Amino acid sequence: MVDVDVAQPNPKPELLQLLPDLEEEAIKEVVVVQLTRFRCGSLAVGFARNHAVADGRATSNFLVAWGRATRGLTMGLPPMYKYNHLDLFQPRLTSHCINELELEFDHRNREYYLPPPPAPVPTATAADKKVIVVHKAHFSKDWIAGLRDTTSQGRDRPFTRFETILAQLWRAMTRARGLSHDDISTVRISVDGRSRLGMPAEYAGNLVLWAFPRARVSDLLGQPLSHAAQLIHDEVARVADPAYFRSFVDFATSGVVEQEGLAPSSEINMRDVLCPDLEVHSWLTFQFYDMDFGTGTPTYVMPSYIPAEGLIFLAPSYIGDGSIDAFVPVFQDNLEAFKQCLYSIDHHDKE
């Protein structure tokens, strides 16, 4: 029997008891699952998957379909072979045209990068040695509506919930970190390419590219919240352009990546401290609460305990009333400052 409170407000190390023990060789597996049954009859499903094989939406679709199959129902997904054959994403251009295309979209310095020569492993810095805690911030439906109204004043269309909350978190983290006004902060945001490439929502694979809004700290904290929200909106819209996704397919299949020895830029952020940057994963449109393995839908869905400073997850609250929970790893020393400014609506530093 596992001695852990599965409904605890913040992810803690004890939560790892409910998850698969991912040894080095297990990380290469497509899916690893651990089922934990409690004496009260409750069931915890710990799930891990290889992100190169399936992105968040594909994972959500899979879990719901798995639950339907468990209950003897049809999975509700189109035949998988339609979305995984080799001819699915055909490039528009031949390799000799790729340099002309890159004048418009610079994939070499966004989705890919040229790795530097191997260097000695750096010693841990003082920041690396700080204690990191995962704080769960709750945003009620009414509070989100008020924040959107304030932030969207003067716009024909209001900012989305995602844009508004992320802008708030970006500024709160920046202020709590105590960064220099000359520092540059970047947010890494996943953008789903299904509709951009004519794929159905049920496409089973990884079809995500990344948007990178960035700002100087002095601008981020000195301008109203709408400034940060607009940066996020514009950068996501740029990457979400179908032409950008088609361009990426051209580039990734051209042979240039192999010829130039480029590496995926997604590997850069695989570290414990992202400061001064952030990375955000949104579960707001995923159907995790539709899962049912025969015992009813989940009482609680949450990300694992991942103490990587600056790696944020946004998820619908288990309350089910439209409120949102943000799981935010922060340095213990910065936690109080983060909580103090998190719910301040449109407070910005003035010259």
N, C-alpha and C positions, 0 to 999 in steps of 0.2 A: 504494500500500500504506500502511495506517495503522500508525504506530509508537506502539502503546499496549498496555498489559497489561490485557486485558479481565477478568482474574480477580483484579485488585488488591483488597486487603482493604477499602480505603475509597474511596468515590467521590471522584474528583479532577477538575480541569478538563479533563484529557486525555480523559476519558470522553465529553465533548461531541462529539468527532470522530466518534463512532459514532451520533450522534443527528441528526435533521433540524434544519437551521438555521432556527429559528423566527423569521423576520422578522415585523414587525408585522402584515402582511397574512396571513401563514400561520396566525397564531393563530386566525383566524376559520374556518379549515377544520375539517371534522368529524374527519378523520384525516390525519396526515402520517407517512410511513414512509421510513426509509432502510435499505437493505441494504448491508452491508459484507462482502465476501468476502476471506478471507485465503489466502495461498499454501498454507497447511497444509490447506486445505479447510474450515476452520471458517467459520461464517456468523454475523454479528452482526445482529440485527434491532432497529433503533432505532425506537420507536413513540411517537407523541404523539397525543392526541385532545382534543377540546373537552369539558371536564368538564360543561358544561351539557347536552350531548347524551347522554353515557353516564357512569355512575359506575363505580367499580372493578369491581364484580361483572359488569356488562354488558360491560366491556372484557375481562375474563377469559374470559367466554363467547364473545365475538367472536373472540378470538385462537385459542382451541381449535377453534372451528368453521372458521376460516380454514385452519388446518392440516389439518383433515379434508378440506375441499374441495380443497386442494392435492394431497392423496393420492388423490383420486377417490372419497372416501367421502361419504355423506350428512352434512350438517353437524350432525345430532343436535339441532337446535333446532326448536321449534314454529314454524308460519308466523308471520312477523313482523307481518303486518297485524293479527293478533289483539291485539297489544299496543301499537299506536300510533295507533288511530283516535281521533277527537275526543271520542267519548262514553265513553271509558274510565273517567275519574274524574269522576263526576257529584256536584255538591254536594248535601248533604242539605237545606240551608236556603236560602231566598231572601235577597237582600241586606238586606231590612229586618229580618231576624232576627239578623244577624251580630253586632251589638253585645251582644245577650244571651248569645251563645255565648262571646264574648271574656271574660266574667266568669270563666270557668273556665280558659281557655288564652290567654295573652298573646302572640300571635304578632307583635304590633307591636314588641315589644322583644326578640324572640328571632330569628326567621327574617328579620325586617325591622327597619329603623330609619329615623328621619327624618333625612336628611342635613343637616348644618349649612350655612349659606351658604358659598359659595366663599371660600377664604382664601388668602393668599400661600403658596407652597410653602415649608415650613420648611427651614431650613438643616440640614445633617447634624450630628448630635450626635456626641459622643466615642464613644458606643457604636456608632453606625452605622459609624464609621471603623475599628473593631476588625477584626482578621482572623478570619474564620469558617472553621472546618474541619469536615468531615463525618466523624464518628467512627462506626465499626461496632462495636457491642457484641454479643458472642456469649453466648447463654444456653444452656447444655447442657440436655438433657432432664432429667437427674437434679437439676441445680441448680434448675430450674423447679419440679420436684416438691417439693423441700425447702422452697422459698420459699412455695409454696401451702400446704403442711402447716402451716408456722409462722404464716402470715397468717390461715389459716382456722380456727384453734383456737377451739372453742366454737360454731361455726356448724353448722347442720344440713346445709347444702350448702356445699362449698368454693367460694371465689372461682374464677372462670375464669382460664385462663392470661393472657388479655388484661388482665383487671382487675388481676391480681397484678403483672404486668410493668410495666404503665403506672403503677401506684401507685409502684413502685420507681423508675422513671425520673422521675416527677414530683418526688419528694422529692430524688433525686440532683441533678437540674437546679436545683431551688430552692436547695439547699445550695451547689452549685458557683457559682451566680450571686452569692451573698453578699447576698441581698435583705434588706431591713429586715423585722423581725418584724411590723410593722404593714401590710406590703404584702399585696395580694390577688392570688392567682394563679389563673388560669382555664385549663382544658383544653378544647379543642374536639374533639369526638369524633363521627364520622359514624355514623348509625344507619340500617340498611337497612330500608325500609318494605315490601318485597315481601310477606312473610307477613302483615304487619299490614293490608294492603289487599287480601288475597286474590289476589295476583299470583304467578305461578310464579317459581321461581328464575331461569328463563331470560329474564325480562322484559328487553327491550332498551331501556334509557333511563336516566335519572337519577331514582332514587327514594330519595334520601337526605335525611334531616333531621339536625339537629345537637343533641347534648347538651353542656351546659356546666357540668360540676362545677367548683366553686370553693372556695377555702379561704384563710383568713388564714395567712401564713407561720408564725407562732408556733404555730398549731394543727397545721399540716402537718408541721412538724419536731419538735414537742413530743409528739405522739401516736404510738402504734405504727403500723406500716405498715397494719394492718387498718383504721385510721381513713380513710386515703386511699383504700384499696380499696373501702370501704363508700360513700364519697362518689361514686366512679365508678359503682359498681353501682346506687345509688339513682337517680342522675340519668339514666343510660342506660335504666333500667327505666321511669322516668316518661315519657321521650320515646317509648319503644318500645310504649307502650300504643296499641292500635289506635284508640282514641277520639281520641288526640292527632293521629295522621295524618289521620283523617277530618276533624277540626276544621281542620287546616291546608288541606286541599282546599277546605273551605267558605270559609275566609278568603281563600285565594289566588285563588279564582274569583268573589269577591263584588263586585269593582270597588273595594274600599276601598284597595287598594295604589295604584291609579292616582289615585283621588280625593284621597288624602292625600299623594301624592308620596313614598311610601316606597321604600326601596332594599333589596336583599338584604343581610343582615348578613354573608354569606359574603365580600363584597368588603372588609370591614374588615381582615381578616387578610392581605390581599395586600401584605405588606411584608417587608423583609429581616430585621427583628429583631422577634420576638414577645415578648421579655422584658417583663414577668414571666410571660407566658402561654405555653402550649404548644398545638400542634395535632398530632393523631396520625391516621395513616391505616394501617389494619390490612389486610394482604394474607394473613392467616393462613388464611383459608378459601377463597382464590381458587385456581383450578386452573392457574396459570401453568406448572407443571412437567409438565402434560399436553399442552402444545403440541408439535406435530410437523409440520414442513413437508416431510417426506420425508427428513430427515437425522438423525432421532432426536430425543428429547426434549432440552430445554435442559440444558446443563452448569451454567449460572449465570443467575439472574434477579435483577436489582437495580434500584432506582430510579435515576433520572438524578442527575447532580451538581446538587443544588439547595441552595446555601449560604444558606438562610434560617434564622437562629438560632431554634431551638425547633420547627421543622417536622419531626416524627418519622415514620418509616416502620417498621412491623413486618412482617417477612417470614419465611417458613419458610427455614431454612438449606438451602443446596444439598447439605449432607451427607445430608439425607433421613432423619434418625433421630429427628425430633420436636423438635430444637433450634430456636431462634429467633434471628434477627439483628435488631438495632435499628439503624437508620441515623439518627444524631443529630447535627445541626449545632449546634456550640457555638463560643463565642468561644475562640480559641487560648489566651488568658490563663486561661480557666476549665477547660481540658481536663484537666489533671492532677488538679485537685480533683474533677472529675466522675468520673474513672476510679478514684480512691481510695475513694470512697464508694459506687460503683455496685453492688458485689457484697457490701456489708455487709448482712447479713440482720437486719432489724427493729431497726437502730440508730436511736434517736431522742434528741433533746435533752431533758434532764430539768431541771426547775426547780431 
